[in-house]
Amino acid sequence: MNANGNTMPINIGLVEDQQLFREGMKAILSTDPDFKIIFESVDGHSVVGKLKECKVLPDVLLVDFSLPPFEGKEFNGTNVTTAVRSTFPEIKILILSVHNSEHFIAQVIEQGAHGYLVKDSDPQEVFDAIHSVHKKGSYINEMALRAIQNNMYKSRPAANPDQSGLSKREIEILAMICQQLTAEEIAEKLFISVKTVNGHRANLLQKTGSKNTAGLVIHALKNNLVRLS
């Protein structure tokens, strides 16, 4: 059993074409007993094929946004996200990039990534992000969330929750999802079952057209349905 009380390590995959950064990330992750690196790729286009050959799939895939093109066509982190999600929807995807604009981050999440990390993040944030996408299904750091919220708030009027198509309970649960709470934590706060929380979450995904929990957060902020305190 490791320091976090987990009996099984989180299996990690790395998709990164720059060897220096890839080796550095492996060195950082190796310092935490919670993580086990079981998959690597230096390009994006071959990821799905390689995953199909794996006996054990990664729980979390760290994917560089800027990857080499394939046959003259772009094949970046967003393309990898789309390809992996269609074949292995259970794998959580954490995009790594040097870009940190709120528009870029929101766009990456809306394309289906479960989380986003700037490449100069400190090791502890990397650890936190991996644990968050694995356990909660999303990770966007607080600074990025507030930047997205402030940018959207300036460009759009406050939404009327009654016109959002969401129930009062769904808005309440959406707000808690934006606070990065797990289904178990939400259930405890609202005195309902985890199954009920997951049912509301499924309805939220369907009603908003979001691809995952991280997408729900972006939808809530872009439409001013939730204000971070």
KASUL-V149461 format. One record per residue. N is the residue number from 1. RES is the residue in three letters. SS is DSSP state (alpha for helix, beta for strand, coil for the rest). PHI is phi in whole degrees, 0 to 359 (NA if undefined). Layout:
# KASUL-V149461
N_RES_SS_PHI, N_RES_SS_PHI
This chain:
# KASUL-V149461
1_MET_coil_NA, 2_ASN_coil_270, 3_ALA_coil_297, 4_ASN_coil_268, 5_GLY_coil_83, 6_ASN_coil_273, 7_THR_coil_271, 8_MET_coil_241, 9_PRO_coil_289, 10_ILE_beta_275, 11_ASN_beta_281, 12_ILE_beta_246, 13_GLY_beta_241, 14_LEU_beta_241, 15_VAL_beta_240, 16_GLU_coil_206, 17_ASP_coil_274, 18_GLN_coil_273, 19_GLN_alpha_299, 20_LEU_alpha_299, 21_PHE_alpha_291, 22_ARG_alpha_298, 23_GLU_alpha_293, 24_GLY_alpha_295, 25_MET_alpha_295, 26_LYS_alpha_298, 27_ALA_alpha_296, 28_ILE_alpha_295, 29_LEU_alpha_294, 30_SER_coil_292, 31_THR_coil_279, 32_ASP_coil_249, 33_PRO_coil_294, 34_ASP_coil_288, 35_PHE_beta_247, 36_LYS_beta_224, 37_ILE_beta_278, 38_ILE_beta_239, 39_PHE_beta_210, 40_GLU_beta_219, 41_SER_beta_211, 42_VAL_coil_263, 43_ASP_coil_215, 44_GLY_coil_265, 45_HIS_coil_292, 46_SER_coil_263, 47_VAL_alpha_300, 48_VAL_alpha_299, 49_GLY_alpha_299, 50_LYS_alpha_292, 51_LEU_alpha_296, 52_LYS_alpha_296, 53_GLU_coil_269, 54_CYS_coil_281, 55_LYS_coil_285, 56_VAL_coil_234, 57_LEU_coil_273, 58_PRO_coil_295, 59_ASP_coil_281, 60_VAL_beta_229, 61_LEU_beta_248, 62_LEU_beta_270, 63_VAL_beta_237, 64_ASP_beta_293, 65_PHE_coil_290, 66_SER_coil_267, 67_LEU_coil_246, 68_PRO_coil_298, 69_PRO_coil_292, 70_PHE_beta_234, 71_GLU_coil_52, 72_GLY_coil_80, 73_LYS_beta_246, 74_GLU_coil_298, 75_PHE_coil_217, 76_ASN_coil_266, 77_GLY_alpha_300, 78_THR_alpha_292, 79_ASN_alpha_296, 80_VAL_alpha_297, 81_THR_alpha_303, 82_THR_alpha_299, 83_ALA_alpha_294, 84_VAL_alpha_291, 85_ARG_alpha_299, 86_SER_alpha_286, 87_THR_alpha_252, 88_PHE_coil_230, 89_PRO_coil_297, 90_GLU_coil_283, 91_ILE_coil_281, 92_LYS_beta_273, 93_ILE_beta_243, 94_LEU_beta_244, 95_ILE_beta_275, 96_LEU_beta_247, 97_SER_beta_201, 98_VAL_coil_276, 99_HIS_coil_281, 100_ASN_coil_225, 101_SER_coil_285, 102_GLU_alpha_297, 103_HIS_alpha_295, 104_PHE_alpha_296, 105_ILE_alpha_298, 106_ALA_alpha_300, 107_GLN_alpha_296, 108_VAL_alpha_298, 109_ILE_alpha_294, 110_GLU_alpha_295, 111_GLN_coil_279, 112_GLY_coil_119, 113_ALA_coil_292, 114_HIS_coil_271, 115_GLY_beta_192, 116_TYR_beta_215, 117_LEU_beta_226, 118_VAL_beta_285, 119_LYS_coil_295, 120_ASP_coil_265, 121_SER_coil_298, 122_ASP_coil_283, 123_PRO_alpha_306, 124_GLN_alpha_296, 125_GLU_alpha_292, 126_VAL_alpha_299, 127_PHE_alpha_300, 128_ASP_alpha_299, 129_ALA_alpha_296, 130_ILE_alpha_296, 131_HIS_alpha_299, 132_SER_alpha_293, 133_VAL_alpha_292, 134_HIS_alpha_289, 135_LYS_alpha_269, 136_LYS_coil_255, 137_GLY_coil_89, 138_SER_coil_201, 139_TYR_beta_205, 140_ILE_coil_221, 141_ASN_coil_292, 142_GLU_alpha_299, 143_MET_alpha_298, 144_ALA_alpha_293, 145_LEU_alpha_301, 146_ARG_alpha_291, 147_ALA_alpha_295, 148_ILE_alpha_298, 149_GLN_alpha_299, 150_ASN_alpha_295, 151_ASN_alpha_295, 152_MET_alpha_289, 153_TYR_alpha_294, 154_LYS_alpha_289, 155_SER_alpha_266, 156_ARG_coil_226, 157_PRO_coil_289, 158_ALA_coil_300, 159_ALA_coil_280, 160_ASN_coil_266, 161_PRO_alpha_307, 162_ASP_alpha_293, 163_GLN_alpha_257, 164_SER_coil_277, 165_GLY_coil_83, 166_LEU_coil_253, 167_SER_coil_283, 168_LYS_alpha_301, 169_ARG_alpha_295, 170_GLU_alpha_295, 171_ILE_alpha_298, 172_GLU_alpha_298, 173_ILE_alpha_291, 174_LEU_alpha_300, 175_ALA_alpha_298, 176_MET_alpha_288, 177_ILE_alpha_298, 178_CYS_alpha_294, 179_GLN_coil_274, 180_GLN_coil_68, 181_LEU_coil_279, 182_THR_coil_281, 183_ALA_alpha_300, 184_GLU_alpha_295, 185_GLU_alpha_292, 186_ILE_alpha_295, 187_ALA_alpha_301, 188_GLU_alpha_294, 189_LYS_alpha_292, 190_LEU_alpha_262, 191_PHE_coil_58, 192_ILE_coil_230, 193_SER_coil_279, 194_VAL_alpha_298, 195_LYS_alpha_300, 196_THR_alpha_294, 197_VAL_alpha_300, 198_ASN_alpha_295, 199_GLY_alpha_295, 200_HIS_alpha_297, 201_ARG_alpha_298, 202_ALA_alpha_298, 203_ASN_alpha_295, 204_LEU_alpha_296, 205_LEU_alpha_300, 206_GLN_alpha_291, 207_LYS_alpha_292, 208_THR_alpha_267, 209_GLY_coil_73, 210_SER_coil_281, 211_LYS_coil_268, 212_ASN_coil_195, 213_THR_alpha_299, 214_ALA_alpha_299, 215_GLY_alpha_296, 216_LEU_alpha_299, 217_VAL_alpha_298, 218_ILE_alpha_297, 219_HIS_alpha_300, 220_ALA_alpha_298, 221_LEU_alpha_287, 222_LYS_alpha_295, 223_ASN_coil_258, 224_ASN_coil_54, 225_LEU_coil_278, 226_VAL_coil_222, 227_ARG_coil_244, 228_LEU_coil_290, 229_SER_coil_284
